[in-house]
Amino acid sequence: MSTTARPPVPPVKVEEKLYQNRYMVDEGRPHVRIQPHDTASPTLRTLVDVCPAGCYSATDDGRVEIIPDGCMECGTCRILCEASGEIEWNYPRGGYGILFKFG
Amino acid sequence: MREHFHAIVVGAGPSGNAAAYTLAKAGLKVLQIERGEYPGSKNVQGAILYADALERIIPTFREDAPLERHVVEQRIWMMDQDGHAGAHYRSSSFNEEKPNRYTIIRAQFDKWFSRQVQAAGALVICETTVTALLRGENGRVEGVVTDRENGVVTADIVILAEGVNGLLGTRAGLRTRPKAEHVALAVKEMHFLPQETIEARFNLKEDEGVVIEATGTITEGMVGTAFIYTNKESLSVGIGCLVSDFGETKTKPYELLDRFKRHSSVHPLIEGAEVKEYAAHLIPEGGYKAIPQLYGDGWLIVGDAGSFVNAAHREGSNLAMTTGRLAAETVIHNRRMGLPNVAENLKRYKDELDRSFVMQDLKKYRNLPETLHTNKQFFTTYPHLISSAAQKLLRVDGDSKRQKEKDITAAFLRTRRFGGLITDVFKMARAWR
């Protein structure tokens, strides 16, 4: 609707934002998993963009992967993809995961 | 032998703490279970604390609670790409002895609240996730199963204060997973600046605070709002939109936040700040129609898990604390009367809620979420029209004022037509009624 075009901005590096946060990573026990698939559904591909921690990424062969180390446990992916069975969403074990200093 | 409690509270946010504190203060044997390293370590809020709800639980909270600034000024901005039109309300009457609103830092506030809960006599255990509800033969909830070894605990009642993403209630079939159009995803950063810089930029004296709530094209057509809250030595800067809208537009939340921060109205306020945390959290914004069943045999639901957020007025933690307190008072009442905590005796909690501002406010705005979700012009067309109108009136350029008014009216009619404008006014008025 705007009459002025949005000025180009450099891409935001979400990793740099997450670097400020404190985490207790539960090595080898990812709390969110993606079900095995050959080609990612459109909804699953959406998570690559909308995950606020950038945990999801697209692979060259059309699948979607997750590395939940930077997960802030917001649950956005759970709301979008859990019902279709594409992901399995749990909280990390007690004490692990994001530890907000300020919240 | 298993230890038995009068009540188990799952979660140590504002609703869980309000419930646990009220129960323990009345002499009940309370166990509170929190999955984070400490109470608050998993919790996120803007954050504004409304004094009244807490004052009814801990009247002396101002003596030692970690409060940042009391709010003396509220700004409401309607933003477009180049600027904002806004309303400010500031009053020295907010510099009262017992201020009405404060900014807080949630992790610190929750830690403080939890210390009060423990001082009142509740047993609080952290780093423990409740994985299931323990059910009796007749389906009655009789306790919880945790991820600790031998981690089964029984109680007369389990209060679920597990937040918007509570898996426990969903997996036990007590409520459904929130719908994408009923929850907003908010991202927030903590921007640190020297205290004097904040006070100079926002025109504040010591302890005074400003709240800015912003709507408009800044959410790029999605239903949502942005905010800037002044803390003592930091600013909470965030933006949130419906998850369904994020899903449809595939917008990257951190890029949306970045564009808000670069906006000419925002950048001068945060310039030079050091960012020390980036957080994301869901806010249940479905309102009245999204409230699940709140009680049953052996269980109650409070706070965000019950969708207790008034999105129209950006209120949440006060509703959370009030639901926690009312749930606890019902349990205390039943215990005094010798009544078992079964559904018919726990209905009292719902009745008390219906009588309180919590349900009355949520009921008032019951149609607002749908109205906004299906009428995106409130987030696209109108901010721009209002900005253009303000600019036309303020620019002195030789055109007569009558001509300017004609042009403004024509711009509104061109964009929405007469029928559209009238319909929008009615829709908004009805949703707000």
HADDOCK unambig.tbl for C-alpha pairs under 7 A between the chains (distance, minus, plus):
assign (segid A and resid 1 and name CA) (segid B and resid 380 and name CA) 6.27 0.50 0.50
assign (segid A and resid 1 and name CA) (segid B and resid 381 and name CA) 6.32 0.50 0.50
assign (segid A and resid 2 and name CA) (segid B and resid 81 and name CA) 6.72 0.50 0.50
assign (segid A and resid 2 and name CA) (segid B and resid 384 and name CA) 6.78 0.50 0.50
assign (segid A and resid 12 and name CA) (segid B and resid 255 and name CA) 6.06 0.50 0.50
assign (segid A and resid 14 and name CA) (segid B and resid 254 and name CA) 6.95 0.50 0.50
assign (segid A and resid 17 and name CA) (segid B and resid 278 and name CA) 5.98 0.50 0.50
assign (segid A and resid 18 and name CA) (segid B and resid 278 and name CA) 6.44 0.50 0.50
assign (segid A and resid 20 and name CA) (segid B and resid 276 and name CA) 5.52 0.50 0.50
assign (segid A and resid 20 and name CA) (segid B and resid 277 and name CA) 5.27 0.50 0.50
assign (segid A and resid 20 and name CA) (segid B and resid 278 and name CA) 6.95 0.50 0.50
assign (segid A and resid 21 and name CA) (segid B and resid 277 and name CA) 5.50 0.50 0.50
assign (segid A and resid 21 and name CA) (segid B and resid 278 and name CA) 6.63 0.50 0.50
assign (segid A and resid 46 and name CA) (segid B and resid 247 and name CA) 6.35 0.50 0.50
assign (segid A and resid 46 and name CA) (segid B and resid 250 and name CA) 6.06 0.50 0.50
assign (segid A and resid 49 and name CA) (segid B and resid 250 and name CA) 5.65 0.50 0.50
assign (segid A and resid 49 and name CA) (segid B and resid 251 and name CA) 6.36 0.50 0.50
assign (segid A and resid 49 and name CA) (segid B and resid 252 and name CA) 5.20 0.50 0.50
assign (segid A and resid 50 and name CA) (segid B and resid 246 and name CA) 6.29 0.50 0.50
assign (segid A and resid 50 and name CA) (segid B and resid 247 and name CA) 6.74 0.50 0.50
assign (segid A and resid 50 and name CA) (segid B and resid 250 and name CA) 5.86 0.50 0.50
assign (segid A and resid 50 and name CA) (segid B and resid 251 and name CA) 6.02 0.50 0.50
assign (segid A and resid 50 and name CA) (segid B and resid 252 and name CA) 5.04 0.50 0.50
assign (segid A and resid 50 and name CA) (segid B and resid 253 and name CA) 6.28 0.50 0.50
assign (segid A and resid 52 and name CA) (segid B and resid 252 and name CA) 6.89 0.50 0.50
assign (segid A and resid 52 and name CA) (segid B and resid 253 and name CA) 5.51 0.50 0.50
assign (segid A and resid 52 and name CA) (segid B and resid 254 and name CA) 6.25 0.50 0.50
assign (segid A and resid 52 and name CA) (segid B and resid 280 and name CA) 6.66 0.50 0.50
assign (segid A and resid 72 and name CA) (segid B and resid 279 and name CA) 6.79 0.50 0.50
assign (segid A and resid 72 and name CA) (segid B and resid 280 and name CA) 6.18 0.50 0.50
assign (segid A and resid 74 and name CA) (segid B and resid 280 and name CA) 5.79 0.50 0.50
assign (segid A and resid 74 and name CA) (segid B and resid 281 and name CA) 4.54 0.50 0.50
assign (segid A and resid 74 and name CA) (segid B and resid 282 and name CA) 5.78 0.50 0.50
assign (segid A and resid 75 and name CA) (segid B and resid 165 and name CA) 6.47 0.50 0.50
assign (segid A and resid 76 and name CA) (segid B and resid 185 and name CA) 6.95 0.50 0.50
assign (segid A and resid 76 and name CA) (segid B and resid 243 and name CA) 6.79 0.50 0.50
assign (segid A and resid 79 and name CA) (segid B and resid 178 and name CA) 6.72 0.50 0.50
assign (segid A and resid 79 and name CA) (segid B and resid 179 and name CA) 6.68 0.50 0.50
assign (segid A and resid 79 and name CA) (segid B and resid 180 and name CA) 5.93 0.50 0.50
assign (segid A and resid 80 and name CA) (segid B and resid 180 and name CA) 6.58 0.50 0.50
assign (segid A and resid 93 and name CA) (segid B and resid 129 and name CA) 6.48 0.50 0.50
assign (segid A and resid 94 and name CA) (segid B and resid 35 and name CA) 4.63 0.50 0.50
assign (segid A and resid 94 and name CA) (segid B and resid 36 and name CA) 6.20 0.50 0.50
assign (segid A and resid 94 and name CA) (segid B and resid 127 and name CA) 4.03 0.50 0.50
assign (segid A and resid 94 and name CA) (segid B and resid 128 and name CA) 4.27 0.50 0.50
assign (segid A and resid 94 and name CA) (segid B and resid 129 and name CA) 4.93 0.50 0.50
assign (segid A and resid 95 and name CA) (segid B and resid 35 and name CA) 5.99 0.50 0.50
assign (segid A and resid 95 and name CA) (segid B and resid 36 and name CA) 4.92 0.50 0.50
assign (segid A and resid 95 and name CA) (segid B and resid 37 and name CA) 4.58 0.50 0.50
assign (segid A and resid 95 and name CA) (segid B and resid 127 and name CA) 3.96 0.50 0.50
assign (segid A and resid 95 and name CA) (segid B and resid 128 and name CA) 6.81 0.50 0.50
assign (segid A and resid 98 and name CA) (segid B and resid 42 and name CA) 6.81 0.50 0.50
assign (segid A and resid 99 and name CA) (segid B and resid 41 and name CA) 4.79 0.50 0.50
assign (segid A and resid 99 and name CA) (segid B and resid 42 and name CA) 6.12 0.50 0.50
assign (segid A and resid 100 and name CA) (segid B and resid 41 and name CA) 4.69 0.50 0.50
assign (segid A and resid 100 and name CA) (segid B and resid 42 and name CA) 6.08 0.50 0.50
assign (segid A and resid 100 and name CA) (segid B and resid 107 and name CA) 6.82 0.50 0.50
assign (segid A and resid 101 and name CA) (segid B and resid 41 and name CA) 6.70 0.50 0.50
assign (segid A and resid 101 and name CA) (segid B and resid 107 and name CA) 6.18 0.50 0.50
assign (segid A and resid 102 and name CA) (segid B and resid 105 and name CA) 5.63 0.50 0.50
assign (segid A and resid 102 and name CA) (segid B and resid 106 and name CA) 6.07 0.50 0.50
assign (segid A and resid 102 and name CA) (segid B and resid 107 and name CA) 4.92 0.50 0.50
assign (segid A and resid 102 and name CA) (segid B and resid 108 and name CA) 6.80 0.50 0.50
assign (segid A and resid 103 and name CA) (segid B and resid 43 and name CA) 5.64 0.50 0.50
assign (segid A and resid 103 and name CA) (segid B and resid 44 and name CA) 4.20 0.50 0.50
assign (segid A and resid 103 and name CA) (segid B and resid 45 and name CA) 6.29 0.50 0.50
assign (segid A and resid 103 and name CA) (segid B and resid 105 and name CA) 6.62 0.50 0.50
assign (segid A and resid 103 and name CA) (segid B and resid 106 and name CA) 5.26 0.50 0.50
assign (segid A and resid 103 and name CA) (segid B and resid 107 and name CA) 5.25 0.50 0.50
assign (segid A and resid 103 and name CA) (segid B and resid 279 and name CA) 6.82 0.50 0.50
